[in-house]
Amino acid sequence: MPRTEPIKAVRGVRDILPEERALWRVAERAAARVAHRFGYREIQTPVIEHLELIERVGEDTDAVSKELYRFEDRGGRQLALRPEATAGVVRAYFEGGLNQGPQPARLYLIGPMFRYDRPQKGRYRQFFQFNVEAIGGASPAVDVEVIELARAWLIEVGLDKLTLELNTIGDDQCRPAYLDLLRAYYRPLRDKLHKECQRRLEINPLRLLDCKVPQCQPFKSGAPKMTEHLCEPCASAWAVVRKLLDAAGIEYNLNPYLVRGLDYYTRTVFEFYPSGASGQQDALASGGRYDGLAAAESWPSTPGVGFAGGLDRVTELMASEGEEVVPEPAADVIVLPDGDLVAEAAEIARLIRVVRSASVDYEPRSLRAKMRAADKVDALWAVLFNADEAKRRVAQLRDMRSGEQREVMWSDLPELLA
């Protein structure tokens, strides 16, 4: 039976149309420019990974337990669409031999991620991130470097009213004892917690600190703070991070409830918000140190730190704040034949494309109609010609800004338009 309705996009994803892409290009080019300024090189990893890689490093996160796109391919392999980039970048670091080069390896990636989340404004099932990873460097100075990089990117795209939230979550030396203290504090309150926090209490108690459910909020203030239970190396690293941020003149809020729910995260965690905003979905960039991730993937234990910036959220905010972006024209030059002069128009376009982008209006309509259409595509020049002019291999070159027009030889077009 034939379909009666047109096929539309899958629920939870969207098209980014040419007019919108102008804004996205600003954000992406700024990301690449800032990353390069800090000495980071671009990497691209596949959007599909072995399911085991994703599950092993994030089994208790919502992104894996509830939101992961997983499937079996025709060879019977269990695969998943990446919900974030870091696990794959760490895999590529070892598999590609980057661990044998200068350390840390400074890498960045811009691309799509996938989560089966409830669609809502600003949150999509295919979303895009700017990821920065410094792998192989243990110095807390690198933590501050990636914080500065994230901040520089956001400022470069015009989002300079920022709030930086900062915390430390210790490491595998001091955190286990802290988690025991956290469990001991929350156990008498178990029946007052919502169901998900009751489950997390024993298996992942750090997540109780970033719970957003109202019934759990009154208990946070009395919970023990990680910063009061750090081992000496973690306390020293924490002091260096704050000292370097102070020296850089970067303001921050110490937030004891900012955590990461995975064991491989260590020490520094941070998030950037637009000033006055709060809540995870408002975060523009989030990051932290993940010294345990390589080992979780069964590679040699290797330190790392990085962040992910949300391009969907950043471009949405850029648009709402009136970021002025001049759309790039579809082509610098538009060729407008007056009559059935398809081959001649194509030849002119080929000559022009040596030096400029060019498109041709091949439609069988009047020159007046073609000129009206040309006005809407923001071309810089138009090349107009009729059959008589084609015989002489001349055309009218029109400046679409000033309206000035003159006759030129086809062969002179590349030099005149260069």
Beta strands, then each sheet from edge to edge (+ up, - down):
strand 1: 41-42
strand 2: 48-50
strand 3: 70-72
strand 4: 78-81
strand 5: 105-114
strand 6: 126-135
strand 7: 162-168
strand 8: 253-254
strand 9: 266-274
strand 10: 285-289
strand 11: 304-310
strand 12: 333-337
strand 13: 358-360
strand 14: 381-385
strand 15: 394-399
strand 16: 405-409
sheet 1: 1+ 5+ 6- 11+ 10- 9+ 7- 8-
sheet 2: 2+ 4- 3+
sheet 3: 13+ 12+ 14+ 15- 16+
end
